[in-house]
């Protein structure tokens, strides 16, 4: 064992053994009287594969991008002892074509940018174990106290806790994944994984971790607040512990200034890489800590990192076939008064044209009864069709319809379908569906339905299970049948068939 102040990062994984957290490598002996220098912790959350940045929804300014994030991480690490952490949802759920071939490209770019450790978000599990394995190609490890795996290889990549040895500090790091995942990801994608109660999992992990460390940081994908347990809920439960900071995600809240609850600083950087949280941790007195936090905006004042830019361009080349394949678009009109506009806060949007195109594609699909109705949650239509263009490429189609869930045909009585339609207004905006006639592309209203008639309804795999708040649906379904395609696959087949047959 050595006695020293080590300025480079050493990340030691821990595992459970006989109800104790056991380090998998010997911890460095420290001189307890040594004055420890200030350390920096950088934090992002909900990146959602926003590799090239995104226009700000209010100003239009392009913010974020992995090359700016890399510059921020590398410059901070060059200036002093620094940890770079992420609170989950690295990929998927956003409508970016960087997800079209899975999670590996985003994972590799984030590894090259200098991330040290990340939590796992609900969207990271949308492609199941296969998608997580792709994300692991970034090379950096993951942490989750309440997410458990059957396979040993995944247990080794996702530990319940780590100890970061940095500049004489021992910083305990643990993570937590939202139990909302059970309602946001289809059950077949969660095979081989188990989620446990986040509060109890954290309490147990923190109690076992405290004797080994100076302070503890939780990397949380629970959300700042929400329908279930959020960071605001767990902070009081951890009062008096060694937890000093919760690095949050899930709810996309850019917290500035960062609130303090029961002595714990709660951070959230927003989403899409627009900001990074910077936390400074220093000694204060014999046993105290001085902590301050703020946001670093990832704007044009930050140069692009050349190494990561080169890698990004190299990886982008593998997507060229998606960019080259052009698909002619039919005329698609808004639904007008029959449309459905939804929103959150001051953010409102319509997905009428996108839903109409999906309805047209389903109406021409041999697997679908022409009399079927379609009601697919807006979460599955994340992008917008071009307003004036007469064609789009496959990458753009992947942005509009990114989800890989299969569609499902369910049989449901008219009276129950009326209840389902009326139930929509009680759901959060992204869970609401846009009901359409498959053949006529007109809005279906409750008054048009016959109580005793049995209807065939095309919906998403998750909605059919009762996820996204659609708990009414599985209770009233008479039978169901999984269709052999996703939204994107149905539309691609429709557009390619039109092109082959010369339909204008």
C-alpha positions in Angstrom: 0.0 0.0 0.0 1.1 3.6 -0.7 0.5 6.8 1.1 0.1 9.7 -1.4 -2.1 12.3 -2.9 -3.0 10.8 -6.3 -4.2 13.4 -8.9 -5.3 10.9 -11.5 -8.6 9.1 -11.2 -8.8 5.5 -9.9 -12.3 4.0 -10.2 -12.8 1.0 -7.9 -15.9 -1.2 -8.4 -17.7 -2.8 -5.5 -19.9 -5.8 -5.3 -22.3 -7.3 -2.7 -20.8 -10.1 -0.7 -22.4 -11.4 2.6 -24.5 -8.2 2.8 -21.4 -6.0 2.6 -20.1 -3.9 -0.3 -16.7 -5.2 -1.1 -14.1 -3.3 -3.2 -12.8 -5.4 -6.1 -9.4 -3.8 -5.8 -7.4 -2.7 -2.8 -8.0 0.9 -1.8 -5.1 3.3 -1.7 -3.9 4.1 1.9 -4.2 7.8 2.6 -2.4 10.3 4.8 -5.4 11.4 6.9 -3.8 14.7 7.8 -3.2 15.7 4.2 -5.1 18.6 2.8 -7.1 17.5 -0.2 -7.3 19.9 -3.2 -10.7 21.0 -4.7 -12.1 18.5 -7.2 -14.5 19.1 -10.0 -17.5 16.9 -11.0 -19.1 17.3 -14.4 -22.6 16.0 -15.1 -24.9 15.6 -18.1 -28.2 13.8 -18.4 -30.7 12.8 -21.1 -28.3 13.2 -24.0 -30.6 11.1 -26.2 -28.0 10.6 -28.9 -27.9 14.4 -29.7 -24.5 13.8 -31.2 -24.4 16.9 -33.4 -26.3 19.3 -31.1 -29.9 20.6 -31.4 -31.5 23.9 -32.0 -32.8 25.4 -28.7 -36.6 25.3 -28.7 -36.9 29.0 -27.8 -33.9 30.7 -29.6 -33.1 28.3 -32.4 -29.4 28.4 -31.3 -27.7 25.1 -31.8 -26.5 23.9 -28.4 -24.7 20.8 -27.3 -23.1 18.2 -29.4 -20.6 15.6 -28.4 -17.6 17.5 -29.7 -18.3 20.5 -27.4 -18.9 18.2 -24.5 -15.6 16.5 -25.2 -13.8 19.9 -25.1 -15.4 20.8 -21.8 -14.5 17.4 -20.2 -10.9 17.4 -21.5 -10.2 21.0 -20.6 -11.5 20.5 -17.0 -9.5 17.4 -16.6 -6.4 19.1 -17.8 -7.0 21.9 -15.3 -7.4 19.8 -12.3 -8.8 16.5 -10.8 -12.1 16.0 -12.5 -14.9 13.3 -12.7 -17.2 13.2 -15.7 -20.5 11.5 -14.9 -23.8 11.0 -16.7 -27.3 10.4 -15.3 -28.8 8.2 -18.0 -30.8 8.2 -21.2 -27.7 8.4 -23.3 -29.6 7.0 -26.3 -33.0 6.5 -27.9 -36.3 8.3 -27.2 -35.4 11.4 -29.1 -35.9 11.0 -32.9 -32.3 11.3 -34.0 -30.9 9.2 -36.8 -27.8 8.4 -34.7 -30.0 5.7 -33.1 -30.9 4.1 -36.4 -28.3 1.4 -36.0 -28.4 1.0 -32.3 -26.5 2.5 -29.4 -22.9 1.6 -30.2 -22.0 4.8 -32.1 -23.2 7.1 -29.4 -21.5 4.9 -26.7 -18.2 5.0 -28.5 -18.4 8.8 -29.0 -19.2 9.4 -25.3 -16.3 7.1 -24.3 -14.0 9.1 -26.5 -15.3 12.3 -25.0 -14.0 11.3 -21.6 -16.9 10.1 -19.5 -15.9 8.1 -16.4 -19.2 6.6 -15.2 -22.9 6.7 -16.1 -26.3 5.7 -14.7 -28.8 3.8 -16.8 -32.1 5.5 -17.9 -35.3 4.0 -19.1 -34.6 4.8 -22.7 -31.2 3.0 -22.5 -33.2 -0.2 -22.0 -35.6 0.2 -24.9 -33.6 -2.3 -27.0 -33.1 -4.7 -24.1 -29.9 -6.4 -23.2 -28.7 -6.1 -26.8 -29.0 -2.3 -26.7 -27.2 -2.1 -23.4 -24.4 -4.3 -24.8 -24.1 -1.8 -27.7 -23.9 1.1 -25.3 -21.2 -0.7 -23.3 -18.9 -0.4 -26.4 -18.1 3.1 -25.1 -15.8 1.5 -22.6 -16.8 3.4 -19.5 -18.7 1.6 -16.7 -22.3 2.0 -15.4 -23.7 2.0 -11.9 -27.2 1.1 -10.5 -28.2 0.2 -7.0 -31.7 -1.0 -8.0 -31.1 -2.6 -11.4 -30.1 -6.2 -11.3 -29.0 -8.6 -14.0 -29.2 -12.4 -14.4 -26.2 -12.6 -16.7 -22.7 -12.3 -15.1 -21.4 -10.3 -18.0 -23.9 -7.6 -17.3 -23.4 -7.7 -13.5 -19.7 -7.0 -14.2 -20.5 -3.9 -16.4 -23.2 -2.5 -14.1 -22.1 -2.4 -10.4 -24.1 -1.2 -7.4 -21.4 1.3 -6.4 -17.9 2.6 -7.2 -15.3 4.5 -5.2 -13.5 7.2 -7.1 -10.0 7.8 -5.7 -9.1 11.3 -6.9 -6.6 13.8 -5.4 -6.7 12.2 -2.0 -10.5 12.0 -1.9 -12.6 8.8 -1.8 -15.9 9.7 -3.4 -18.6 7.1 -3.2 -20.7 6.8 -6.4 -23.9 4.9 -6.7 -26.8 5.1 -9.2 -30.5 4.5 -9.4 -32.8 3.9 -12.3 -36.5 4.9 -12.4 -39.0 2.2 -11.7 -41.1 4.1 -14.3 -39.2 1.9 -16.7 -41.7 -0.9 -16.1 -44.4 1.3 -17.6 -42.2 2.9 -20.3 -40.5 -0.2 -21.8 -42.2 -3.4 -23.0 -41.8 -6.3 -20.7 -40.0 -8.5 -23.4 -37.2 -5.8 -23.6 -36.7 -6.1 -19.8 -36.1 -9.8 -19.9 -33.0 -10.7 -17.7 -33.3 -7.5 -15.7 -35.0 -6.7 -12.4 -35.8 -3.3 -10.8 -36.1 -2.9 -7.1 -37.4 -0.1 -4.9 -35.1 2.9 -5.5 -35.3 4.4 -2.0 -34.7 1.2 -0.1 -31.9 0.2 -2.6 -30.2 3.5 -2.1 -30.5 3.4 1.7 -28.9 -0.1 1.8 -26.1 0.8 -0.6 -25.3 4.1 1.1 -25.2 2.6 4.6 -22.7 0.0 3.3 -20.7 2.6 1.3 -20.3 5.3 4.0 -17.5 3.7 6.1 -15.3 3.6 3.0 -15.6 7.1 1.7 -15.4 10.8 2.4 -18.7 11.7 0.6 -21.2 10.1 -1.7 -22.7 11.3 -5.0 -25.9 9.6 -6.3 -26.3 9.5 -10.1 -30.0 9.4 -10.4 -32.4 8.7 -13.2 -35.5 9.1 -11.1 -36.4 12.6 -12.1 -36.3 15.8 -10.1 -40.0 15.3 -9.4 -42.7 13.2 -11.0 -45.6 10.7 -10.5 -43.4 8.4 -8.5 -40.3 8.7 -6.4 -38.1 11.6 -7.5 -34.9 13.2 -6.3 -37.0 15.6 -4.2 -38.4 12.6 -2.4 -35.2 10.7 -1.7 -33.2 13.7 -0.4 -35.2 13.8 2.9 -34.8 10.1 3.3 -31.0 10.5 3.2 -30.7 13.4 5.6 -27.7 13.0 7.9 -25.9 10.6 5.6 -22.7 11.2 3.7 -24.7 12.0 0.5 -23.8 15.5 -0.6 -24.9 15.7 -4.2 -27.6 14.1 -6.3 -26.9 14.3 -10.1 -30.3 13.9 -11.7 -32.0 13.2 -15.0 -35.2 11.9 -16.6 -37.3 15.1 -16.2 -35.1 17.4 -18.3 -35.0 20.2 -15.6 -32.1 22.6 -16.1 -31.7 23.5 -12.4 -30.0 26.9 -11.8 -29.4 27.6 -9.0 -29.3 24.0 -7.9 -31.7 23.6 -4.9 -30.5 22.2 -1.6 -32.8 19.8 0.3 -31.8 18.5 3.7 -28.2 19.6 3.0 -28.0 17.7 -0.3 -27.5 19.6 -3.6 -29.8 18.5 -6.3 -28.5 19.0 -9.9 -30.1 18.5 -13.3 -28.5 19.7 -16.5 -31.7 19.8 -18.7 -31.4 17.5 -21.7 -29.7 16.9 -25.1 -26.3 18.1 -24.0 -27.3 21.8 -23.9 -25.7 22.2 -20.5 -23.2 20.5 -18.3 -23.4 20.8 -14.5 -20.1 21.7 -12.9 -19.8 20.9 -9.2 -16.8 22.0 -7.1 -16.1 20.0 -3.9 -13.6 21.3 -1.4 -12.7 20.7 2.3 -14.2 23.1 4.8 -12.7 22.7 8.3 -11.8 19.4 9.8 -14.7 17.3 8.5 -16.9 19.6 6.5 -17.4 20.2 2.8 -17.8 23.3 0.7 -19.8 22.6 -2.5 -21.0 24.9 -5.2 -22.7 24.0 -8.5 -23.6 25.8 -11.7 -24.4 25.1 -15.4 -21.9 25.4 -18.3 -23.8 26.2 -21.5 -22.6 24.1 -24.4 -22.8 26.9 -27.0 -20.6 28.2 -29.9 -18.1 29.7 -27.5 -16.8 26.2 -26.9 -14.6 24.8 -29.6 -15.2 21.4 -31.1 -12.7 18.7 -30.0 -10.8 17.6 -33.0 -10.3 14.0 -32.0 -13.9 13.3 -31.3 -15.0 15.3 -34.4 -12.8 12.9 -36.5 -14.4 9.9 -34.8 -17.9 11.3 -35.3 -17.3 11.9 -39.0 -15.9 8.3 -39.4 -18.9 6.8 -37.6 -21.3 9.0 -39.6 -20.0 7.4 -42.8 -21.4 4.1 -41.7 -24.9 5.7 -41.9 -24.4 6.7 -45.5 -26.8 4.0 -46.9 -29.5 5.4 -44.8 -28.9 8.9 -46.1 -28.7 7.7 -49.7 -32.0 5.8 -49.8 -34.6 8.3 -50.9 -38.3 7.6 -50.4 -41.0 9.5 -52.3 -43.7 11.0 -50.0 -47.4 11.1 -50.9 -49.4 14.1 -50.2 -50.2 14.2 -46.5 -52.6 16.8 -45.1 -53.2 18.0 -41.6 -56.4 16.8 -39.9 -57.6 20.4 -39.2 -60.4 20.4 -36.6 -60.1 16.6 -36.4 -56.5 16.8 -35.3 -55.0 16.5 -31.9 -52.5 19.0 -30.5 -50.7 18.3 -27.3 -48.1 20.1 -25.3 -46.1 20.4 -22.1 -45.8 23.9 -20.5 -45.1 26.3 -23.3 -44.1 23.6 -25.7 -47.0 22.5 -28.0 -46.9 20.5 -31.2 -49.1 18.5 -33.5 -48.3 15.1 -35.1 -51.3 15.0 -37.5 -49.5 14.5 -40.7 -47.2 11.9 -39.2 -50.2 10.0 -37.9 -52.0 10.2 -41.2 -49.0 8.8 -43.0 -48.9 5.9 -40.5 -52.6 5.3 -41.1 -52.2 5.3 -44.9 -49.4 2.7 -44.5 -51.4 0.5 -42.2 -54.4 0.8 -44.6 -52.3 -0.7 -47.4 -50.6 -3.4 -45.3 -51.7 -7.0 -45.9 -51.4 -7.9 -42.2 -54.0 -5.2 -41.3 -57.8 -5.5 -41.7 -58.9 -2.3 -43.7 -61.6 -1.7 -41.1 -59.2 -1.5 -38.2 -58.7 1.6 -36.2 -55.3 2.9 -35.1 -54.4 4.7 -31.9 -50.7 4.9 -31.4 -49.1 7.1 -28.6 -47.4 10.3 -29.7 -44.2 9.0 -28.1 -43.8 6.8 -31.2 -43.9 9.8 -33.5 -41.1 12.0 -32.2 -40.1 13.9 -35.4 -41.9 15.9 -38.1 -42.3 15.1 -41.7 -40.8 17.8 -44.0 -43.4 20.4 -44.8 -42.7 20.9 -48.5 -40.3 18.2 -49.5 -41.5 15.5 -51.8 -39.1 12.8 -50.5 -37.2 11.9 -47.4 -34.3 9.5 -46.8 -34.3 6.5 -44.5 -32.3 8.4 -41.8 -35.0 11.1 -41.7 -37.7 8.4 -41.5 -35.9 6.9 -38.5 -36.0 10.4 -36.8 -39.8 10.6 -37.2 -40.6 7.0 -36.2 -37.7 5.8 -34.1 -39.2 3.2 -31.8 -38.5 -0.5 -32.4 -41.6 -1.8 -30.7 -43.9 -4.0 -32.8 -47.4 -2.9 -33.4 -50.2 -5.0 -31.9 -53.8 -5.7 -33.1 -56.2 -6.0 -30.2 -60.0 -6.7 -30.3 -62.0 -4.4 -28.0 -65.7 -3.7 -27.6 -67.2 -0.3 -28.6 -68.2 0.7 -25.1 -64.7 0.0 -23.8 -63.1 1.8 -26.7 -65.2 4.9 -25.9 -63.8 4.8 -22.4 -60.2 4.5 -23.8 -60.7 7.5 -26.1 -62.2 9.6 -23.2 -59.3 8.4 -21.0 -56.7 10.0 -23.3 -57.0 13.5 -21.9 -55.9 12.3 -18.4 -52.6 11.0 -19.8 -49.3 12.9 -19.9 -48.8 14.5 -23.3 -46.4 12.0 -24.8 -48.7 9.0 -23.9 -51.8 10.4 -25.6 -52.7 8.7 -28.9 -54.2 10.0 -32.1 -57.1 7.9 -33.1 -57.7 7.4 -36.9 -59.6 5.3 -39.3 -57.0 3.3 -41.1 -58.7 3.6 -44.5 -60.3 7.0 -44.3 -57.7 8.8 -42.1 -60.4 10.7 -40.2 -60.6 11.3 -36.5 -62.7 8.7 -34.6 -64.8 10.2 -31.9 -66.6 8.4 -29.1 -70.0 9.2 -30.6 -69.2 7.3 -33.8 -68.7 4.0 -32.0 -71.3 1.3 -31.4 -71.3 -0.1 -27.9 -71.9 -3.7 -28.8 -69.6 -3.8 -31.8 -66.2 -5.4 -31.6 -63.4 -3.3 -33.1 -59.9 -4.2 -34.2 -57.5 -1.7 -32.8 -53.8 -1.2 -33.9 -51.7 0.2 -31.1 -48.2 -0.1 -29.7 -46.8 -3.1 -27.9 -46.3 -1.1 -24.7 -49.8 0.4 -24.7 -51.3 -3.0 -25.2 -49.5 -4.1 -22.0 -50.9 -1.2 -20.1 -47.7 0.9 -20.1 -47.6 4.7 -20.6 -50.6 4.9 -18.3 -52.8 2.9 -20.6 -53.8 0.5 -17.7 -57.4 0.4 -19.0 -56.5 -1.3 -22.2 -55.3 -4.8 -21.1 -58.3 -5.0 -18.7 -60.8 -4.8 -21.6 -58.9 -6.5 -24.5 -60.7 -9.6 -25.8 -57.7 -10.9 -27.8 -54.5 -9.6 -29.2 -52.0 -10.4 -32.0 -48.5 -9.0 -32.4 -47.9 -7.7 -35.9 -44.5 -8.4 -37.6 -43.5 -4.8 -38.0 -42.8 -1.4 -36.3 -44.2 2.0 -37.3 -41.1 2.7 -39.3 -41.1 -0.6 -41.1 -44.8 -0.3 -42.0 -44.2 3.1 -43.5 -41.0 2.2 -45.3 -42.8 -0.8 -47.0 -45.7 1.5 -48.0 -43.4 4.1 -49.5 -41.2 1.6 -51.3 -44.2 -0.2 -52.7 -45.6 3.1 -54.0 -42.3 3.8 -55.7 -42.1 0.3 -57.3 -45.7 0.5 -58.6 -45.2 4.1 -59.9 -48.0 5.6 -57.7 -47.6 9.3 -57.5 
